[in-house]
Amino acid sequence: MQSLCAPPLHFPATAPRRRRILKTVARSARAELREDSDPLIQSAIHSASLRLGETNRTGNLSHISFYVCNLCKAEPLFIDPYAACFFPPFTNKEPNIHKHQQHHYCLATKFIDDKLLHTAKRIDGLKQVVLFTDGMDTRPYRLNWPSSTMIFDVSPQKVFDMASHQLQGVGARLPKGCMFFHLPVESGDIEQCLRSKGFSGNRPSIWAMQGIPLESQSSFEVILSAVSSLAMNESYLIGELPIDITHQSDLEKWKEKLFMSNGFKVQIVSYEEIAASLGVVLHSQGNHDKIMFIAQQLRFSDDQMEKWRQEFERVEEDGDEQGFEEL
């Protein structure tokens, strides 16, 4: 298995290196996207624009490594040095972004970032991270993953191809020793694709979902079923879901039935709760388009069950052989 990218690039860069990077970004941004009308690409670009925060979007290249979302705090919630490369930033036209939408998206991103890193560093041997994304997730490059982490990105192929080209253009690099694998969501068999890339249900893992296009509840159920089969006992699935796929008046009963039937204990997390934990005052109304959740796997993965079945058969065979010798 090979890493997609070379060793990491450290920011802030030296002045000469920064100039080279910015020239590359400028050339990439001027190139027109042949599929710029594709709804998946447009949706992913819109999400990337939400991560830019309230910094300069008028073409000042010296700010390109420091796009932040600060929600009126002195310190940024997070810094995404790569989001700007996904769309041409050299225009005086401001993106049509509602502030409450931007704030909720950034809170969700921060929440997922923190849970991913905290869990990856807390659980011994956790080296498998699976991200269900829109194809423009920069987490593999901007987060400080432990060495030897295997990062799997499940996303639309055409969006990922465009995004990876842009990321290479600005010098995005994985943390040292980490490995990256892309799996097209169009493949239909997420479980088999992950196994073919080296994922093991006998090793700890953590899963996150943000931005992946979900057309219906059934499309989410396919993902949840795959996670349930592959995730080792006590693994976590963290994410954000579009609420319109639920079509349920009682959200509490819906999430309990759906998650519990797949072996997960789930908790809905409000954006106001996330804001309070970060010391942020959220002035806008709640986001009724999405729900945040964190779910813990209660049962054992298929690989764990198979391993124990084999061990049980071995013990039985050893017992039969010993009994035969005594006779």
N, C-alpha and C positions, 0 to 999 in steps of 0.2 A: 504494500500500500504506500502510495506516495502523497506527499503534501501538494496541494494545489499551488501554493505560493512559497516564496523564499522566506528567509528570516525577517523579523518584524522591522518596520520603519518607526523610529522614535520621533515623537513630536514634543515640543516644537523643533522643526528641522533647522539646520544651519542656513544662513542667508543664501549661499549659492545653491544648495540643494532645494530650498524652498522656491527659488526662482525657476529652476528646472521643472519642478512639479507643477507650478502654476502655469507655465507655458504649455505643458502637456494637457492640463485641464482645459485651458483656453482652446486648444486645437480640438479636443474631444467635444467640448460643448458646442462648437460651431458646426459640427457635423449634424445633419438632420437625421432624425430617426425615421427609418423607412416604415416602421409600424407605429408611428406616433398617435394614430387614431385607435389603436387596440385598447379595449377597455381594461384589460389586466395591467398593461403597461401604464396607462393613465392613472389607474388606482394606486399602483405602487409608487409612481412619481409623486402623487398627492400626499401619500403617507410620508415620503422622504421630506417633502416640503414642511410637514408639521414638525419635524425634528430640527428645523433650522432656527427655531426660536425667534427672537426679536432683534437679531443682529443685522448688519448691513447686507442687503440683497441687491444693491444697486450697481454691483460690478467692481467693488473694491477688493481685489484679489488678496490683499494682505490679511483679510479676515477669513479666508476660506478654511483654515485649519481650526477655527475657533467658534464654529456655530454652536450655539447653546440654547437651552430652554431654561429660563431662570424663574418664571412665575413670580416676578417681583422680589426675588431674594438676591442678596449680594453675591452669593455663590451659585453657580449653575447646578441644576439637578444632575445633568450629565453633559458630556461633550461628545459630539459626533463629528469627527474631522472629515468624514467621507460623504455625508448625505448630500452635500451641494453638488457632487459630481454627477448626480443622476438627472439633472436638468440644467439647461443653460442659465447660469446666474447673471449673465451680463445683459441685463435689461432693467429699465426703469419701472417696468410694470410690476406692481406688487402681486403676489399670488393671492387668490381669493380664499383666504383662510379665516374662519371664524375663531375668535380667541378662545371661546370655551372648548371648541373642538380640539384646538392645538394643546390647550392645557391638559385636557383629559388624556389625550394621546401620549403626551410627555410623562404624565404621572404613571400611566400604564407601562410605558417603556422603562422608566426608572424602577418600578416595582418588580418587573420581570428580570431586569438586569441584576438587581440586588439578590433576588431569590436564587437565580441561577448560580451566581458566584459564591454566595454563602453556602448553598447546598453542595456545590462542587468541591469546596475547600473543607467542609465539615465532615462529609462522609468518606471514610477511608476507602480508596480504590475506585472512586467514582471518576471514570475517564471517558464516559459516553454521554454526549449531549446531542439531543435531537431537536431541531428547530423547524417548526411548520411556519413558513413565511410567505410573503408576497414575491420573493425573489430578489429584494433589495435590502435584506437585513444585513446590517454592518456589524452585528455582534461578534461574528467569528474574528474580526480584525481589531475592533476597538476595545474589547473586554480582555482583562488580564487572566486568561485561562491557565490553569495549572499545566505544567509540562506533560506531554504525552496524551493530552486530551484529544479524543476523536470527536469531531464536530460534523454532524449530518444535517444538511439543509434540504428540506422537502418543500419544493416550490415549483411554480410554472416554468417550464424549460425556456421559453422565449424571453421571459422577463429576466431570468437568471443569466442567460447568455449575454444580454445587453448590459446588465449590471456588472457582471464579472469583467467585461471589457473595460467599462468605465473605472472600476476599482483598480485594475492593473495599471490604467493610465495615470492614476494619482499615486501609485506606489503603495497600495494597501498590502500589508503583510500579516500573516498569522503570527501569534506568539511562538517563540522558539520551541521546537519539538512537537508542536500540535499538528494534527492531520485533518484535512477537510474533504468532505465528500458531498456531491450534489445528487439528489434523487428527484427526478421529474414527478410531480404530483399526478401527471397524466398517465403514468405507468399503470395505475389501477391496483397494483399489489404492493402496498407500502411495506408490508411485513417481509415479503420475499426480497424486495430491493434492499432493505436494511441488512438482512442476513447476508446477501451477496457482497455487501461492502464491508463485512466484518463485524457487524453488530452481534453481541451475544446477550441472551437473556439470562445468563448465569453470572453476569457482572452488573454492578449498580449503574443506574442511568438517571438522567433528569431530562424532562421534556418541556418544551415551551411552544406556545401558539400565539402568533400575532400577525395579522395581515393576510394569512392564507385565504384565498377565495373559497367561501362556503356558500353554495347555492341553496342548500336545504338542510334540514335536520339529518336526513339520511347520509349526506356527505360527511357530516361531523361524526355520525355513528360509525362510519367506516374507519375513520381515523381513531376514534376512541377504542374500537374493537382491536385494531392493530396494536395500539399502545398497551391495552390490557393483556394481550398475548405475549408481548415482548418485554414489558417492564418488570423488573425484579420486584419482589415484595418490598414495600416501603419506599419505592421510587415515587417521584413527584411529577405531576403534570400541571403546569402553570399557564394561564393564558387569558385571552380576551376573545369573547364570542359576540358575533352580531345577534342582537336579541330578536331580530325578525325571523330567524330560522326556527324559533321555538314554537310560535303560534299557540302559546299557552297563556291562559289567564292567571294561573297559579304557578309562578316561576319556581317557588320553593318545592312543590310536589314534582314538577317537571325535572328539575336538576337532580333531586334525590332518586327518582325512578331511573333516569337515564344513566347517571354515574354509578349508582349502586348496582344496577344490573350488569355493569361491566367490572365490578369489583373495586370501585373507588369510593372513598369517603371524601366529600367535597364541601368546600366553604366558599360562599360568594363574598367577595371583598368589594366594598363601595369605594368610589373614587374619593369621597370625602374622608373616609378612613385612611386611605393612603396619604392624602394631603396632610392630615393631622399628624400622622406618624413622621412626616418629613418636616414638620413645622411650617407648612405652607398654608396660607389662607386662600381657599378656593372661592372666589367671589361669584362665579357663574353658576347657573343651575346644573343639576346633575345630568350626566350623559345618558340619555334614554336609548341610544342606538346600540350600545354594547354593554356587556357585563364582564367583570373580572372574576376569576375563580382560581382556586388552588386545590388540587385533588391529590390524595395519597392512595397508592395502590395497596389494597388490603390482602389480595390473594397472591399466589405464586405464579411466576411466568411459565409458559409452556416448556421452556428449557429447564427450569428448576424441577418441574414435575417429571420430565423425562429422565433427568439425572437421578432423581430419587427412585423412580421406577426401576431403572437399571441397577441401582444399588440394592434395592429390595430383592430383585431377582438374583443378584449375586449372593446375597446373604442366604436366600432360600436354597440355592444350589450348593453352597458350602455346607449348609446344615444337612442336606440330603446325603452328600458325600460322606460326611462324618458319621451319620447314622448308619450308612451301609457298611462302613469299615467296622463299626462296633458289632454289627450282626455277624 
